[in-house]
Amino acid sequence: MALNAHFSRLPDPADLAPRWQALEEASDASFFLGWTWTGSWLASYAVRPDLLTVTDDAGREIALALLGHSMQPRLLGRCATLSLNQSGDPVADRPFVEHNGLLVARGREGDAAQAFHTALLRRADWRALRFSGIAPGSPLLGLSLRRATCLDRSPVYQVDLDAVRAAGGDYLSLLSANTRSQIRRAIKDHGGLPRIATAQSMAEAESWLDEMRALNEGRHADNAWADPAFRHFLAMLAERGRTTGEVELLRFTDEGGVVGLLVNFLYRGQAMNYQSAFAAPRTAKDKPGLLCHAAAVDHYAGRGVSLYSLLAGKDRYKQSLATREEALEWWQLERFSPRLEGEALLRRVLKRPASA
């Protein structure tokens, strides 16, 4: 059955929510395409992306997505750019969407992508299109344009919790000898795995988020926790996610006090670590981060969760903790434009990649 796609102005989120949630139930979408994430993002930032709606001949909604429109700086001037489920504004896109794509009814991914492509080509107001955090080989990449460039590819390191349970709960036996040694030393120094508490109220969650901000202060060159809008987004996410059971705040303590805190997503049988904050190491060889993640693995393995994902990132600690991995990609697609053709030539001459 042929599908029809069109773009419209973003409706009031209160009107969009039931439509989005109904399609979410009929999809295999990731947490990042669910309403808890999407509604929190729309409520936290002053963004007004277009709404993509894909319907069948009976008028049933088959797919939804948000398309931000922005003028992105390029080598030879600004370029009209569409961004899937992002705004194009670096501040508003700081939450960093992953496992991105169309929110689409189960089994209709290819048809919906084709209808999306047809609708895109009818629009004349863009020259570049950005897909952030999509799966390799996504049907979204089937759009025939002048140029398609993979800007980045990132591993998604994960812990297979079924494998942990098959090992009798001995997660450390699945890791390298070096990582195993570091975690065992930390366990010994802290008197065992730290105790885990989960936030039981919004007031407690807000207090813990403030504690995470303080622990992260001055630790990163580009610290998202220093941005009030990002902290508001996290609070909104925690409030909505606590109600649905999709967001969990964990606080790890021992006799010496706080060891660390995690903001995790729980969705369709998987746990995902989104944000973290750790106390300063107590000794030269202390590893509070590895210790907290090891305790989280134990926590979720005991609850029957299938996977503990550390989400996208090339950090060494994620690789050390993982027992398996996937990948996500960031793509830029371009229509023909004399300016973009000139830029492509200039990049070749300067040997400058498209991601720079």
C-alpha positions as CSV (number, residue, x, y, z in Angstrom):
1,M,0.0,0.0,0.0
2,A,1.4,3.4,-1.0
3,L,2.3,5.8,1.7
4,N,1.9,9.6,1.7
5,A,4.2,12.0,3.5
6,H,3.9,15.7,4.2
7,F,5.4,18.4,6.4
8,S,3.4,20.7,8.6
9,R,4.0,23.2,11.4
10,L,4.6,21.7,14.8
11,P,1.2,21.3,16.7
12,D,0.8,22.0,20.3
13,P,2.8,19.3,22.2
14,A,-0.4,18.4,24.2
15,D,-2.1,17.6,20.9
16,L,0.9,15.8,19.5
17,A,1.6,13.6,22.5
18,P,-1.3,11.1,22.1
19,R,-0.5,10.7,18.4
20,W,3.2,10.1,19.1
21,Q,2.6,7.7,22.0
22,A,0.1,5.6,19.9
23,L,2.7,5.2,17.2
24,E,5.4,4.5,19.7
25,E,3.4,1.6,21.0
26,A,3.2,0.2,17.5
27,S,6.9,0.6,16.7
28,D,10.3,-0.9,17.6
29,A,11.6,2.6,18.3
30,S,14.4,3.5,20.6
31,F,14.0,5.5,23.8
32,F,15.4,8.5,21.9
33,L,12.3,8.4,19.6
34,G,9.8,7.9,22.4
35,W,7.6,10.7,23.8
36,T,9.5,10.8,27.2
37,W,12.6,12.0,25.4
38,T,10.9,13.9,22.6
39,G,8.3,15.7,24.8
40,S,11.0,16.6,27.3
41,W,13.1,18.1,24.6
42,L,10.3,20.2,23.1
43,A,9.3,21.4,26.6
44,S,12.8,22.4,27.5
45,Y,14.0,24.3,24.5
46,A,12.4,27.0,22.4
47,V,12.5,24.9,19.2
48,R,9.9,24.7,16.6
49,P,10.8,22.0,14.1
50,D,8.5,20.9,11.3
51,L,6.5,17.8,11.8
52,L,6.8,15.0,9.2
53,T,3.6,12.8,9.0
54,V,3.5,9.6,6.9
55,T,0.1,8.1,6.4
56,D,-1.4,5.2,4.4
57,D,-4.3,5.4,2.0
58,A,-6.8,5.0,4.9
59,G,-5.3,8.0,6.7
60,R,-3.6,5.9,9.4
61,E,-0.4,7.4,10.7
62,I,2.6,5.2,9.8
63,A,5.5,7.4,10.8
64,L,6.3,10.7,12.5
65,A,9.5,12.7,12.9
66,L,10.7,16.2,13.6
67,L,12.8,18.2,11.1
68,G,14.7,21.2,12.3
69,H,15.6,23.9,9.7
70,S,18.7,26.1,10.2
71,M,21.4,28.0,8.3
72,Q,24.5,26.1,9.1
73,P,28.0,27.7,8.8
74,R,30.1,26.2,6.0
75,L,33.4,27.0,4.4
76,L,31.8,29.2,1.7
77,G,28.9,30.6,3.7
78,R,25.8,29.4,5.4
79,C,23.8,26.5,4.1
80,A,20.1,25.8,4.5
81,T,20.1,22.5,6.4
82,L,17.5,20.1,7.7
83,S,18.2,18.0,10.8
84,L,16.3,14.8,11.7
85,N,14.9,15.0,15.2
86,Q,17.2,17.9,16.0
87,S,16.9,21.7,15.6
88,G,20.3,22.5,14.1
89,D,21.1,24.8,17.0
90,P,24.1,23.4,18.9
91,V,22.7,24.6,22.3
92,A,19.3,23.0,21.8
93,D,20.9,19.8,20.4
94,R,23.2,19.4,23.3
95,P,21.1,16.5,24.6
96,F,22.6,14.4,21.8
97,V,20.1,12.2,20.2
98,E,21.2,8.5,19.5
99,H,19.5,5.5,17.8
100,N,17.8,8.1,15.7
101,G,15.4,7.6,12.8
102,L,11.7,7.9,12.0
103,L,9.2,6.9,14.6
104,V,7.6,4.2,12.4
105,A,5.1,1.4,12.6
106,R,6.7,-2.0,13.0
107,G,7.6,-3.5,9.6
108,R,7.0,-0.3,7.6
109,E,10.5,1.2,7.9
110,G,11.5,0.9,4.3
111,D,8.2,2.2,2.9
112,A,8.2,5.1,5.3
113,A,11.7,6.1,4.4
114,Q,10.8,6.1,0.7
115,A,7.8,8.3,1.4
116,F,10.0,10.6,3.5
117,H,12.5,10.9,0.6
118,T,9.7,11.8,-1.9
119,A,8.4,14.5,0.5
120,L,11.9,15.9,1.0
121,L,12.6,16.2,-2.7
122,R,9.4,18.3,-3.1
123,R,10.8,20.8,-0.7
124,A,13.0,23.5,-2.2
125,D,14.1,25.2,1.0
126,W,17.2,23.1,1.8
127,R,20.5,22.0,0.4
128,A,21.9,19.8,3.2
129,L,20.3,17.1,5.4
130,R,21.8,15.7,8.6
131,F,21.1,12.4,10.2
132,S,22.7,12.1,13.6
133,G,23.2,8.8,15.5
134,I,21.5,6.5,13.0
135,A,22.2,2.8,12.5
136,P,24.6,1.7,9.7
137,G,22.7,0.7,6.6
138,S,19.6,2.7,7.7
139,P,16.9,2.9,4.9
140,L,17.1,6.7,5.4
141,L,20.4,6.6,3.5
142,G,18.7,5.4,0.4
143,L,17.9,9.0,-0.7
144,S,19.6,9.7,-4.1
145,L,21.4,13.1,-3.9
146,R,24.5,14.7,-5.2
147,R,26.7,13.7,-2.2
148,A,26.5,11.6,1.0
149,T,29.2,11.9,3.6
150,C,29.7,9.9,6.8
151,L,30.9,12.5,9.2
152,D,31.5,10.2,12.1
153,R,31.1,6.6,13.2
154,S,31.0,5.8,16.9
155,P,31.0,2.5,18.8
156,V,28.1,1.8,21.2
157,Y,29.7,-0.3,23.9
158,Q,27.4,-2.6,25.8
159,V,27.3,-5.3,28.4
160,D,25.3,-8.5,27.5
161,L,23.4,-9.2,30.8
162,D,22.2,-12.6,29.6
163,A,25.9,-13.5,29.3
164,V,26.4,-12.2,32.9
165,R,23.6,-14.3,34.2
166,A,25.0,-17.3,32.2
167,A,28.3,-16.8,34.0
168,G,26.5,-17.1,37.3
169,G,26.5,-13.4,37.8
170,D,30.3,-13.2,37.6
171,Y,30.5,-10.1,35.3
172,L,34.2,-9.6,36.0
173,S,35.0,-13.0,34.5
174,L,33.9,-11.6,31.1
175,L,36.3,-8.7,31.2
176,S,40.0,-8.4,30.4
177,A,42.5,-9.3,33.1
178,N,43.5,-5.6,33.5
179,T,40.0,-4.3,33.9
180,R,39.1,-7.2,36.2
181,S,42.1,-6.3,38.4
182,Q,41.2,-2.6,38.5
183,I,37.6,-3.3,39.6
184,R,38.6,-5.9,42.1
185,R,41.0,-3.5,43.7
186,A,38.3,-0.8,43.8
187,I,35.9,-3.3,45.4
188,K,38.4,-4.1,48.1
189,D,39.3,-0.5,48.8
190,H,35.6,0.4,49.1
191,G,34.7,-2.6,51.2
192,G,32.6,-4.3,48.5
193,L,30.3,-3.0,45.8
194,P,28.7,0.3,46.8
195,R,25.2,0.4,48.0
196,I,22.6,1.6,45.4
197,A,19.7,3.9,46.1
198,T,17.1,5.0,43.5
199,A,15.5,8.4,43.6
200,Q,12.0,8.0,45.1
201,S,10.6,11.5,44.6
202,M,11.1,14.4,42.2
203,A,12.6,16.4,45.1
204,E,15.2,13.7,45.7
205,A,15.9,13.5,41.9
206,E,16.4,17.2,41.7
207,S,18.8,17.1,44.7
208,W,20.8,14.3,43.1
209,L,21.0,16.1,39.8
210,D,22.4,19.1,41.6
211,E,24.9,16.9,43.2
212,M,25.9,15.5,39.8
213,R,26.4,19.1,38.5
214,A,28.7,19.9,41.4
215,L,30.7,16.7,40.9
216,N,31.2,17.4,37.2
217,E,32.1,21.1,37.7
218,G,35.5,21.9,36.1
219,R,36.1,18.3,34.9
220,H,35.3,18.9,31.2
221,A,36.3,21.5,28.7
222,D,32.7,21.6,27.2
223,N,30.6,20.8,30.3
224,A,27.0,20.3,29.5
225,W,26.2,20.5,33.2
226,A,27.2,24.2,33.2
227,D,24.3,24.9,30.8
228,P,21.0,25.8,32.7
229,A,18.9,24.7,29.7
230,F,20.5,21.3,29.7
231,R,20.0,20.9,33.5
232,H,16.3,21.8,33.0
233,F,16.0,19.2,30.3
234,L,17.5,16.6,32.6
235,A,15.1,17.5,35.3
236,M,12.2,17.3,32.9
237,L,13.4,14.0,31.6
238,A,13.7,12.7,35.2
239,E,10.2,13.9,36.1
240,R,8.5,12.4,33.1
241,G,10.6,9.2,33.1
242,R,10.1,8.5,36.8
243,T,6.3,8.5,36.1
244,T,6.7,6.1,33.2
245,G,9.5,4.0,34.7
246,E,11.8,4.9,31.8
247,V,14.3,7.0,33.7
248,E,16.2,5.9,36.8
249,L,18.6,7.9,38.9
250,L,21.0,5.7,40.9
251,R,23.2,6.9,43.8
252,F,26.1,4.8,44.9
253,T,27.5,5.1,48.5
254,D,29.8,3.3,50.9
255,E,31.0,4.0,54.4
256,G,33.1,6.9,53.1
257,G,30.2,8.7,51.5
258,V,29.1,9.1,47.9
259,V,30.9,7.2,45.2
260,G,28.9,8.3,42.1
261,L,25.6,8.8,40.5
262,L,24.1,7.7,37.2
263,V,21.1,8.8,35.1
264,N,19.9,5.7,33.2
265,F,17.2,5.0,30.8
266,L,15.1,1.8,31.1
267,Y,13.3,0.9,27.9
268,R,12.0,-2.3,26.3
269,G,14.1,-4.5,28.5
270,Q,17.3,-2.5,28.1
271,A,19.2,-0.2,30.4
272,M,21.2,2.7,29.0
273,N,23.6,5.0,30.9
274,Y,23.0,8.6,29.7
275,Q,24.8,10.7,32.3
276,S,27.3,10.1,35.1
277,A,29.1,11.8,37.9
278,F,31.7,10.3,40.2
279,A,33.5,11.4,43.4
280,A,37.2,12.0,43.2
281,P,39.4,8.9,43.5
282,R,40.4,8.2,47.1
283,T,43.7,6.6,46.3
284,A,46.0,6.7,43.3
285,K,44.5,3.5,41.9
286,D,40.9,4.1,42.8
287,K,38.4,3.7,40.0
288,P,35.0,5.1,41.2
289,G,33.6,5.1,37.7
290,L,34.4,1.5,36.9
291,L,33.1,0.5,40.4
292,C,29.7,2.2,39.9
293,H,29.2,0.8,36.4
294,A,30.1,-2.7,37.7
295,A,27.6,-2.2,40.5
296,A,25.0,-1.1,37.9
297,V,25.6,-4.2,35.9
298,D,25.0,-6.3,38.9
299,H,21.9,-4.3,39.7
300,Y,20.3,-4.7,36.3
301,A,21.4,-8.3,35.8
302,G,19.5,-9.2,38.9
303,R,16.4,-7.5,37.6
304,G,16.3,-9.6,34.4
305,V,17.3,-6.7,32.0
306,S,18.8,-7.9,28.8
307,L,21.4,-5.2,28.1
308,Y,23.4,-2.5,29.8
309,S,24.4,0.1,27.1
310,L,27.0,2.8,27.7
311,L,25.6,4.5,24.6
312,A,27.8,6.1,21.9
313,G,31.3,7.2,22.7
314,K,34.9,6.2,22.0
315,D,36.0,6.5,25.7
316,R,38.4,3.8,26.8
317,Y,36.5,3.1,30.0
318,K,33.4,2.1,27.9
319,Q,35.4,-0.3,25.8
320,S,37.0,-1.8,29.0
321,L,33.5,-2.5,30.6
322,A,31.9,-3.9,27.4
323,T,31.3,-7.4,26.4
324,R,29.8,-6.5,23.0
325,E,29.4,-3.5,20.7
326,E,27.3,-1.9,18.0
327,A,27.8,1.3,16.1
328,L,26.0,4.5,15.2
329,E,26.8,6.9,12.3
330,W,26.5,10.7,11.6
331,W,25.7,11.5,8.0
332,Q,25.4,14.7,5.9
333,L,23.6,14.5,2.5
334,E,23.7,17.3,0.0
335,R,21.7,18.4,-3.0
336,F,23.5,19.9,-6.0
337,S,24.5,23.5,-5.3
338,P,27.2,25.5,-7.0
339,R,28.4,26.8,-3.6
340,L,28.6,23.2,-2.2
341,E,30.4,22.0,-5.3
342,G,32.9,24.8,-4.8
343,E,33.3,23.8,-1.2
344,A,33.8,20.1,-2.0
345,L,36.6,21.1,-4.5
346,L,38.2,23.4,-1.9
347,R,38.1,20.6,0.7
348,R,39.9,18.2,-1.7
349,V,42.5,20.8,-2.4
350,L,43.0,21.6,1.3
351,K,42.6,17.9,2.3
352,R,40.1,19.0,4.8
353,P,37.4,16.4,5.8
354,A,33.7,17.3,5.7
355,S,33.5,16.9,9.5
356,A,36.0,19.8,10.1
